[in-house]
Amino acid sequence: MQFDSLRAFPYPVLRPDVDDYVDGDIQVTAEFEPSMDGQEVVAEVAFHLSVEELRAEVEAGRAKYTTVFACRDTYFRHVHSSSDESFKVAFPAGRLRGEVQVFPYIASVKTITGYKSKLINSEFGEGPFRYEIGSVLAVDRPQIIYIDRDVFKPLSSVFVLIGDDSIVGHEWQVRTTDDKVQICVSLELKELIDKARNNKAHRAVLMNSIYFAAVMQCISILKSGSEDNESRWAKVMRQKCHNDGINIDEHDEYLIAEKLMRSPFQLIEAYVFQGAEQ
């Protein structure tokens, strides 16, 4: 079912921006992660429902939490229903790729008679209301998620450290014209960094220095709309921002980098500060 806030139903339906209910809300989150072996994509869906009468219909087995997954690139469509507010759905490798649309709603699986709720708008009358099998009781806005092998990897996977004999000392450069962002350093510095990666405290410092600055530079390039926007790294970074609900145009570079890197300063606290003398 396509979401349309202007669509009229002959019965009250809980949905955003529509006053069929004078109070109450439905919010659905859908997060995608690869399975442990990397062979599947797992969707974790959670319904948050504040109308007790609707929850009672699910608990009584007359309605179910339902989610439709639709992927245009693979022509795949799957409907999953559950009596649990939170559930996981596993998809074999290759079923989901590119743009995936998620349509969440609550639908009746049995005929519902005598439904009442004090939260229903008085314009519908006092009820009771009847819902036939397959009727929609509540619906949330659809979500769009981008599924890509590189999107699931840590953000550092779009960067590659390069030793460049034309660079001397502690100078380093960021080059963004290839599919991966090149962080270029002197040959001596690259050798030191390669050794430092074997230590958690050293990695924490690297993430909060060179890599954090490189991510900020990439975000600045995305904001500018330059030709580097068509590179593979740019596509992955835009999709990560979309999946995390980050609007590149509305936030400063440092804040976007902090969110994309999952608050990297906590690594400093965990592996550097905890071992420091008081």
DRENNU-279856 format. One record per residue: residue number from 1; residue in three letters; x, y, z of N, C-alpha, C, CB in turn. Coordinates in steps of 0.2 Angstrom, whole numbers. Each point is the difference from the previous one (the first is absolute). Glycine has a CB too. Example, Ala and Ser with C-alpha at 12.3 -4.5 7.8 and 13.67 -1.06 7.14 Angstrom:
residues 2
guba drengu nu nv nw cau cav caw cu cv cw cbu cbv cbw
1 ala 66 -28 39 -4 6 0 4 6 0 -9 -6 6 .
2 ser 7 11 -10 4 6 1 -4 5 3 6 -3 -10 .
***
This chain:
residues 278
guba drengu nu nv nw cau cav caw cu cv cw cbu cbv cbw
1 met 4 -6 0 -4 6 0 4 6 0 -9 -6 6 .
2 gln 8 11 -11 4 6 0 -2 5 5 2 -2 -12 .
3 phe 2 5 15 -2 5 5 -2 7 -3 8 -5 8 .
4 asp -14 7 -6 -3 6 -3 -4 3 6 0 -4 -12 .
5 ser 2 10 15 -3 3 5 -7 3 -2 11 2 5 .
6 leu -12 -1 -11 -6 2 -3 -5 -5 -1 6 10 -5 .
7 arg -4 -16 5 -5 -6 -1 -5 0 5 9 -6 -6 .
8 ala -16 5 4 -5 0 5 -2 -7 1 -4 11 -4 .
9 phe 3 -13 10 -2 -7 2 -7 1 3 11 -4 2 .
10 pro -16 -1 -3 -6 0 3 0 -1 8 -5 -4 -11 .
11 tyr 11 3 14 0 -2 7 7 4 2 -6 -12 -1 .
12 pro 6 13 8 6 3 2 7 -4 -1 -8 6 8 .
13 val 13 -3 -10 7 -3 -1 5 4 4 -4 -5 -11 .
14 leu 8 3 15 5 3 3 6 1 -5 -4 -4 12 .
15 arg 6 11 -13 5 1 -5 3 7 2 -5 -8 -9 .
16 pro 11 10 7 3 6 1 -4 6 -4 11 -6 2 .
17 asp -12 11 1 -2 6 -4 -8 0 -1 12 2 -5 .
18 val -15 -7 7 -7 -1 -1 -4 0 7 2 -6 -11 .
19 asp -7 9 12 -4 0 6 -5 -5 1 3 12 0 .
20 asp -3 -17 -3 -5 -6 2 0 -1 7 2 -5 -11 .
21 tyr 4 5 14 1 0 8 2 6 2 3 -12 0 .
22 val -6 15 5 2 6 3 6 0 4 -12 3 1 .
23 asp 14 -9 1 7 -1 4 2 -7 -2 -3 8 9 .
24 gly 9 -10 -7 3 -6 -2 5 0 -6 -11 -5 4 .
25 asp 15 0 -4 5 0 -6 3 -7 -1 3 12 4 .
26 ile -1 -12 -10 3 -6 -3 7 2 -3 -11 -7 -2 .
27 gln 16 4 5 7 1 -3 3 -7 -1 1 12 6 .
28 val 2 -12 -12 3 -7 -2 8 2 -2 -11 -5 -3 .
29 thr 15 1 6 7 0 -2 2 -6 -4 3 7 10 .
30 ala 1 -7 -15 3 -5 -3 7 1 -2 -11 -2 -5 .
31 glu 15 -3 8 7 1 0 3 -7 -4 1 8 10 .
32 phe 4 -7 -14 2 -6 -4 8 -1 2 -8 3 -10 .
33 glu 10 -9 11 7 -2 1 1 -6 -3 0 6 11 .
34 pro 6 -8 -13 2 -6 -3 0 -5 5 7 5 -9 .
35 ser -8 -12 8 0 -5 4 8 -1 2 -11 -5 -4 .
36 met 12 1 10 6 -1 2 5 -3 -5 -5 -2 11 .
37 asp 2 -3 -16 4 -3 -5 0 4 -6 -2 -11 5 .
38 gly -1 17 -5 0 4 -6 -5 -3 -6 11 4 4 .
39 gln -14 -9 -3 -4 -3 -6 -7 2 0 7 -10 1 .
40 glu -9 14 4 -7 3 0 0 7 2 -5 -12 3 .
41 val -1 15 -4 -1 7 2 -6 -1 5 4 6 -10 .
42 val -3 -4 16 -5 0 5 -4 6 2 6 -10 5 .
43 ala -12 11 -6 -4 6 2 -3 -1 7 -3 2 -12 .
44 glu 5 3 16 -3 0 7 -6 5 1 11 -4 5 .
45 val -17 2 -5 -5 5 0 -4 0 7 -2 -3 -12 .
46 ala 1 10 14 -3 1 7 -6 4 -1 11 -2 6 .
47 phe -17 0 -4 -6 4 0 -1 4 7 -5 -8 -9 .
48 his 4 14 9 -1 4 6 -7 3 0 12 3 2 .
49 leu -17 -6 2 -7 1 -1 -3 3 7 -1 -9 -9 .
50 ser -2 15 9 -2 2 6 -8 0 1 9 8 -1 .
51 val -13 -11 -4 -7 -1 1 -1 -7 3 -2 8 -10 .
52 glu 0 -9 16 -1 -6 3 -5 -5 -3 3 6 10 .
53 glu -9 -3 -13 -5 -4 -3 3 -3 -6 -9 8 4 .
54 leu 13 -5 -8 3 -3 -6 5 -6 2 -1 11 -6 .
55 arg 5 -9 11 4 -6 3 -4 -6 2 9 9 4 .
56 ala -15 -7 -1 -4 -6 3 -2 -4 -6 -4 7 10 .
57 glu 2 -4 -16 -2 -4 -6 6 -5 -2 -8 10 -3 .
58 val 14 -7 3 5 -5 -2 1 -5 5 6 9 -5 .
59 glu -6 -8 12 1 -5 5 -6 -5 0 6 9 7 .
60 ala -12 -7 -10 -5 -5 0 0 -4 -7 -7 8 7 .
61 gly 12 -6 -11 1 -4 -6 -5 2 -6 3 -9 7 .
62 arg -6 15 -6 -4 2 -5 4 5 -5 -10 -1 8 .
63 ala 15 3 -6 4 5 -5 8 -2 1 -9 9 1 .
64 lys 13 -7 -6 7 -2 1 4 7 -2 -2 -13 -2 .
65 tyr 8 13 4 5 5 -2 3 -3 -7 3 4 12 .
66 thr -4 0 -17 2 -2 -7 5 5 -3 -11 -6 -1 .
67 thr 16 3 -2 5 4 -4 1 -2 -7 5 3 11 .
68 val -6 1 -16 2 -2 -7 7 3 -2 -13 0 -3 .
69 phe 17 -5 1 6 2 -3 0 0 -7 6 -4 10 .
70 ala -4 9 -14 0 0 -7 7 3 -2 -13 2 0 .
71 cys 16 -6 -5 6 2 -3 -1 1 -7 7 -6 9 .
72 arg -6 12 -12 -1 1 -7 6 -3 -4 -6 10 2 .
73 asp 12 -10 0 6 -3 -4 -1 -7 -1 7 9 5 .
74 thr -10 -13 0 0 -7 -1 -7 -3 -1 10 -1 7 .
75 tyr -15 6 -8 -7 -2 -1 -2 -5 6 1 2 -13 .
76 phe 1 0 19 -1 -5 6 -6 4 4 12 -6 0 .
77 arg -16 2 2 -6 3 5 -1 -6 5 -5 8 -9 .
78 his 5 -6 15 -2 -5 6 -4 4 5 11 -6 -2 .
79 val -16 2 4 -5 2 5 2 -4 7 -9 4 -9 .
80 his 10 -1 14 1 -3 6 -5 2 6 12 -2 -3 .
81 ser -15 -3 6 -5 2 5 2 -3 7 -9 1 -9 .
82 ser 7 2 14 2 -2 7 -4 2 5 12 0 -4 .
83 ser -13 -4 9 -4 2 6 5 4 5 -8 -10 -1 .
84 asp 14 10 0 5 3 4 2 7 -2 5 -11 3 .
85 glu -5 16 2 2 7 -2 7 0 -4 -7 4 10 .
86 ser 11 -8 -8 7 0 -3 2 -7 -3 3 9 9 .
87 phe 0 -9 -14 1 -6 -4 6 1 -5 -12 -4 2 .
88 lys 15 -2 -4 5 1 -5 -2 -4 -6 9 1 9 .
89 val -7 1 -15 -1 -3 -6 7 -1 -4 -12 4 0 .
90 ala 13 -10 -1 7 -2 -4 -1 0 -7 4 -6 10 .
91 phe 0 9 -14 -1 -1 -8 7 -3 -3 -8 10 0 .
92 pro 7 -15 -4 6 -3 -3 4 5 -4 -6 -11 0 .
93 ala 12 10 -1 5 5 -3 -3 1 -7 10 -4 6 .
94 gly -10 10 -9 -2 2 -6 -8 2 -1 9 -8 -4 .
95 arg -13 6 9 -7 2 0 -1 8 0 -3 -12 5 .
96 leu 7 15 0 0 7 1 6 3 -3 -8 -1 10 .
97 arg 7 6 -14 6 4 -3 -3 7 -2 6 -11 -4 .
98 gly -2 16 6 -2 7 -2 -5 2 4 3 -2 -12 .
99 glu -8 6 9 -6 3 4 -5 -6 2 2 11 -6 .
100 val -3 -11 13 -5 -4 3 -5 4 3 9 -10 1 .
101 gln -15 9 -3 -6 3 4 -3 -4 5 -2 7 -11 .
102 val 0 -4 17 -3 -4 5 -6 4 2 11 -4 5 .
103 phe -17 0 -6 -7 2 2 -2 -3 6 -2 2 -13 .
104 pro 1 1 19 -2 -3 6 -7 2 1 11 0 5 .
105 tyr -15 -5 -3 -7 2 2 -3 -6 5 -2 7 -11 .
106 ile -4 -6 14 -3 -5 3 -7 -2 -3 5 5 11 .
107 ala -6 -11 -13 -5 -2 -4 -4 -6 4 6 3 -10 .
108 ser -13 -3 9 -4 -5 3 1 -7 -4 -8 9 4 .
109 val 9 -14 0 0 -7 -3 -6 -4 1 12 0 2 .
110 lys -17 3 3 -6 -2 1 -5 5 0 4 -9 6 .
111 thr -11 8 -7 -5 5 0 0 3 7 -7 -5 -9 .
112 ile 7 12 9 0 3 7 -7 4 1 13 1 0 .
113 thr -16 -3 5 -7 3 1 0 3 7 -6 -8 -8 .
114 gly 3 14 9 -1 3 6 6 4 3 -7 -9 2 .
115 tyr 12 11 -7 6 4 2 -2 7 2 7 -7 -8 .
116 lys -4 9 14 -1 6 2 6 3 3 -12 -2 2 .
117 ser 13 9 -2 5 3 3 -2 7 2 9 -7 -6 .
118 lys -7 9 12 -2 7 2 5 5 -4 -4 -4 11 .
119 leu 9 2 -14 4 4 -4 -2 2 -7 9 -5 7 .
120 ile -14 1 -9 -3 1 -7 -3 7 -1 -1 -13 -1 .
121 asn 2 16 -4 -3 7 -1 -8 -1 0 10 4 -7 .
122 ser -13 1 10 -7 0 1 -4 0 -7 1 5 11 .
123 glu 3 -3 -16 -3 1 -7 -2 -7 -3 6 10 -2 .
124 phe -3 -15 5 -2 -7 -2 -6 -3 4 12 -1 -3 .
125 gly -14 5 8 -6 -2 4 3 -5 6 -8 0 -10 .
126 glu 4 -2 14 2 -4 5 2 -7 -1 -8 7 7 .
127 gly 6 -10 -13 1 -7 -1 -5 -4 2 12 2 1 .
128 pro -11 -9 0 6 -3 -2 2 -1 -7 -2 -6 11 .
129 phe 8 4 -13 2 0 -6 2 -7 -2 4 12 0 .
130 arg -5 -13 -7 1 -7 -3 6 0 -5 -12 -3 2 .
131 tyr 16 -2 -1 6 0 -5 0 -7 -3 7 8 7 .
132 glu -8 -8 -14 0 -7 -3 8 -2 0 -11 3 -7 .
133 ile 11 -10 5 7 -3 -1 4 4 -5 -5 -11 3 .
134 gly 11 13 -1 5 4 -5 -1 7 1 -1 -9 -8 .
135 ser -3 12 12 -1 7 1 6 3 4 -13 -2 0 .
136 val 15 8 -2 5 3 4 -2 4 6 6 1 -11 .
137 leu -3 -3 17 -2 4 6 5 5 1 -5 -10 5 .
138 ala 11 10 -7 5 5 2 5 -1 -6 -2 1 13 .
139 val 5 5 -14 6 0 -5 5 6 1 -8 -5 -8 .
140 asp 14 3 7 5 5 1 3 2 -6 3 -4 11 .
141 arg 1 9 -12 3 3 -6 5 -6 -3 -1 12 4 .
142 pro 1 -13 -10 5 -4 -3 7 2 1 -8 -4 -8 .
143 gln 13 0 8 7 1 1 4 -2 -6 -1 -1 13 .
144 ile 6 4 -15 4 -2 -5 7 -1 3 -6 6 -9 .
145 ile 9 -12 8 7 -2 2 4 -2 -6 -5 -4 11 .
146 tyr 11 6 -11 5 -3 -5 4 -5 2 0 11 -5 .
147 ile -1 -17 1 4 -6 2 6 -1 -5 -11 -5 5 .
148 asp 17 5 -2 6 0 -4 5 -3 5 -3 10 -7 .
149 arg 7 -15 4 5 -3 4 5 5 4 0 -10 -8 .
150 asp 2 15 4 4 5 3 -3 4 5 7 0 -10 .
151 val -14 1 9 -3 4 5 0 -3 7 -7 5 -9 .
152 phe 7 -11 9 0 -4 7 7 0 3 -10 -7 -4 .
153 lys 15 8 0 6 0 3 2 6 4 4 -7 -10 .
154 pro 1 7 14 2 6 4 2 6 -5 4 -7 10 .
155 leu -5 13 -8 1 5 -5 7 0 -2 -9 7 6 .
156 ser 14 -9 -2 7 0 -2 1 -4 -6 3 1 12 .
157 ser -8 -6 -14 1 -4 -5 1 4 -7 -6 -9 6 .
158 val 3 15 -6 1 4 -6 6 4 -1 -12 1 0 .
159 phe 16 -2 5 7 3 0 6 -5 -1 -5 9 8 .
160 val 10 -6 -11 6 -4 -1 6 4 2 -6 -8 -9 .
161 leu 11 5 13 6 4 2 5 -2 -5 -3 0 12 .
162 ile 6 6 -15 5 -1 -6 6 3 3 -9 0 -9 .
163 gly 15 -3 7 6 3 1 3 3 -6 3 -9 8 .
164 asp -1 15 -7 1 5 -6 7 2 1 -12 3 -3 .
165 asp 17 -4 -1 7 2 1 1 7 -2 4 -11 -2 .
166 ser -9 15 0 0 7 -2 -2 4 7 -2 -2 -13 .
167 ile 0 -2 18 -2 4 6 5 -2 5 -12 -1 -3 .
168 val 14 7 7 5 -1 5 -3 2 7 9 2 -9 .
169 gly -5 -5 14 -2 2 7 -7 -2 2 7 10 -2 .
170 his -11 -6 6 -6 -2 2 -6 3 -4 5 -1 11 .
171 glu -3 4 -17 -6 2 -4 -4 -6 -3 7 11 -3 .
172 trp -13 -9 2 -4 -6 -3 -6 4 -4 2 -8 9 .
173 gln -4 4 -14 -5 3 -5 -6 -5 -1 10 6 -6 .
174 val -15 -3 4 -6 -4 -1 -2 1 -8 -5 2 12 .
175 arg 4 -7 -15 -1 0 -8 -7 -4 -1 13 1 -3 .
176 thr -17 2 0 -7 -3 -1 -2 -1 -7 -3 6 10 .
177 thr 7 -7 -14 -2 -1 -7 -1 -7 -2 7 10 -3 .
178 asp -5 -15 7 -1 -7 -1 -6 -3 3 13 -1 -1 .
179 asp -14 -5 0 -6 -3 4 1 0 7 -2 -7 -10 .
180 lys 8 6 13 1 1 7 4 6 1 0 -12 1 .
181 val -1 15 5 4 6 2 7 -2 2 -11 6 4 .
182 gln 16 -3 -7 7 -1 1 2 5 6 2 -5 -12 .
183 ile 1 2 17 3 4 5 8 -1 -1 -10 -1 9 .
184 cys 13 6 -12 7 -1 -2 5 3 5 -4 1 -12 .
185 val 9 -5 14 5 2 5 6 -2 -2 -8 -1 9 .
186 ser 14 3 -6 6 -2 -2 1 -7 1 5 11 3 .
187 leu 0 -14 -6 1 -7 1 2 -2 7 4 0 -11 .
188 glu 0 4 15 2 -1 7 -6 1 4 11 4 -2 .
189 leu -16 0 1 -6 1 4 -5 -5 -1 2 12 0 .
190 lys -2 -15 -6 -4 -6 -1 2 -6 3 -3 5 -11 .
191 glu 9 -6 12 3 -6 3 -2 1 8 10 -1 -8 .
192 leu -9 7 11 -2 1 7 -8 -1 1 10 8 1 .
193 ile -14 -6 -6 -7 0 1 -2 -8 -1 -2 12 -4 .
194 asp 5 -15 0 -2 -7 -1 2 -4 6 2 1 -12 .
195 lys 3 0 16 2 -3 6 -5 2 6 12 0 -4 .
196 ala -14 7 3 -5 2 6 -6 -3 -1 6 11 0 .
197 arg -9 -13 -5 -6 -3 -1 -1 -7 4 -1 5 -11 .
198 asn 6 -7 13 0 -7 4 -2 2 8 8 -5 -8 .
199 asn -8 11 9 -2 2 7 -6 4 1 12 0 2 .
200 lys -17 -2 2 -6 3 1 0 8 1 -5 -11 4 .
201 ala 10 13 1 1 7 2 2 4 -6 2 -4 12 .
202 his 3 1 -16 3 3 -6 -6 1 -5 12 -5 2 .
203 arg -16 0 -3 -5 0 -5 -5 6 2 1 -13 -3 .
204 ala -3 13 9 -4 5 3 2 7 -2 -3 -7 9 .
205 val 10 8 -8 3 7 -2 0 1 -8 7 -1 10 .
206 leu -6 -4 -14 0 1 -7 -7 2 -2 9 -9 -1 .
207 met -15 5 4 -6 2 -2 -2 7 2 -3 -12 1 .
208 asn 5 14 4 -2 7 2 5 6 -3 -5 -6 11 .
209 ser 10 4 -15 4 5 -3 0 0 -7 7 -2 10 .
210 ile -3 -3 -13 0 0 -8 -6 -2 -3 12 -2 1 .
211 tyr -15 -3 2 -7 -3 -3 -5 5 1 4 -12 1 .
212 phe -5 15 5 -5 5 1 0 6 -5 0 -4 12 .
213 ala 6 6 -12 1 6 -5 -1 -2 -7 9 5 8 .
214 ala -7 -11 -10 -2 -2 -7 -7 -1 -1 11 -6 0 .
215 val -15 4 5 -7 -1 -1 -3 7 -1 0 -11 7 .
216 met 2 16 -3 -2 7 0 1 3 -7 2 1 12 .
217 gln 4 -3 -15 1 3 -7 -4 -3 -5 12 1 4 .
218 cys -14 -8 -3 -4 -3 -5 -7 3 1 6 -11 1 .
219 ile -9 12 5 -6 3 1 0 7 -3 -2 -6 10 .
220 ser 7 10 -10 0 7 -3 0 -1 -7 7 4 9 .
221 ile -4 -9 -12 0 -1 -8 -8 -2 -2 12 -3 0 .
222 leu -15 -1 4 -7 -2 -1 -4 6 0 2 -11 5 .
223 lys -1 16 0 -4 6 1 1 5 -6 1 -2 12 .
224 ser 5 2 -15 2 4 -5 -3 -2 -7 10 3 6 .
225 gly -12 -9 -7 -3 -3 -6 5 0 -6 -11 5 4 .
226 ser 17 -7 -2 6 0 -5 -1 -7 -4 8 8 7 .
227 glu -3 -8 -12 -1 -6 -4 2 -7 4 3 8 -10 .
228 asp 1 -7 16 1 -6 3 -6 -3 3 11 5 3 .
229 asn -17 -2 -3 -6 -3 2 -2 -6 -3 -3 11 3 .
230 glu 6 -13 -9 -2 -6 -4 5 -6 2 -4 8 -9 .
231 ser 9 -7 13 5 -5 2 -4 -5 5 10 8 -1 .
232 arg -7 -14 1 -3 -6 4 -1 2 7 5 -8 -8 .
233 trp 1 12 11 0 1 7 -6 5 1 12 -1 1 .
234 ala -13 6 -5 -6 5 0 -6 -3 1 7 8 -6 .
235 lys -9 -13 1 -6 -4 0 -1 -3 7 1 -2 -12 .
236 val 4 -2 14 0 -4 7 -2 5 5 8 -9 -4 .
237 met -4 15 5 -1 5 5 -7 3 0 12 2 0 .
238 arg -14 -1 -6 -7 3 0 -5 -5 2 3 7 -10 .
239 gln -2 -13 8 -5 -5 2 0 -2 8 1 -5 -11 .
240 lys 5 6 14 1 -1 7 -4 6 3 11 -6 -1 .
241 cys -10 12 -1 -4 6 3 -7 -1 -1 9 7 -3 .
242 his -12 -10 -3 -7 -1 0 -2 -5 5 1 3 -13 .
243 asn 2 -9 13 -2 -5 5 0 2 7 4 -8 -8 .
244 asp 1 13 10 0 2 7 -4 6 1 11 -4 0 .
245 gly -15 6 -5 -4 6 1 3 7 0 -8 -8 6 .
246 ile 14 8 -9 4 6 0 -1 5 -6 9 -6 7 .
247 asn -11 12 -6 0 4 -6 6 4 -1 -13 1 2 .
248 ile 17 -2 -7 6 3 -1 0 8 0 3 -11 -6 .
249 asp -8 13 3 -1 7 -1 -2 4 6 -3 -2 -11 .
250 glu 1 -1 16 -3 3 6 5 0 6 -11 -3 -4 .
251 his 17 -1 4 4 0 5 7 2 -2 -7 -9 5 .
252 asp 11 11 0 7 1 -1 4 -6 -1 -1 10 7 .
253 glu 7 -9 -11 4 -6 -1 2 -4 6 4 6 -10 .
254 tyr -2 -3 15 3 -4 6 -6 -4 3 9 9 2 .
255 leu -15 -6 -2 -5 -4 3 -2 -6 -4 -4 11 5 .
256 ile 4 -10 -12 -2 -6 -4 6 -5 1 -6 7 -8 .
257 ala 12 -5 8 5 -5 1 0 -4 6 7 8 -7 .
258 glu -9 -4 13 -1 -3 6 -5 -6 0 4 11 5 .
259 lys -10 -9 -8 -5 -5 -1 1 -6 -4 -8 9 2 .
260 leu 11 -8 -8 2 -5 -4 5 -5 3 -2 8 -10 .
261 met 7 -5 14 5 -4 3 -2 -3 7 8 7 -6 .
262 arg -14 -6 8 -3 -2 6 4 2 6 -4 -10 -6 .
263 ser 4 17 6 3 3 6 7 -3 2 -11 3 4 .
264 pro 16 -2 -9 6 -3 1 4 2 6 1 -1 -12 .
265 phe -3 7 15 4 2 6 -1 -5 6 -1 12 -4 .
266 gln -4 -16 4 -1 -5 5 6 -5 0 -13 2 -1 .
267 leu 16 -3 -5 5 -5 0 6 3 4 -3 -4 -11 .
268 ile 4 11 11 5 3 4 -1 -1 7 2 9 -9 .
269 glu -8 -8 11 -2 -1 7 1 -8 2 -8 10 -1 .
270 ala 7 -14 -3 0 -7 2 7 -3 0 -11 -1 -5 .
271 tyr 15 3 0 7 -3 -1 6 5 2 -5 -7 -9 .
272 val 3 13 10 6 5 1 -1 3 7 1 3 -12 .
273 phe -7 0 14 -1 3 6 0 -4 6 -6 8 -6 .
274 gln 3 -14 5 -1 -5 5 7 -2 3 -11 -4 -5 .
275 gly 16 4 1 7 -2 2 4 5 2 -1 -9 -7 .
276 ala -2 16 7 4 5 2 0 1 8 -2 6 -11 .
277 glu 8 -3 13 0 1 7 -5 6 3 12 -4 -1 .
278 gln -15 3 6 -4 5 3 4 6 3 -9 -9 3 .
***
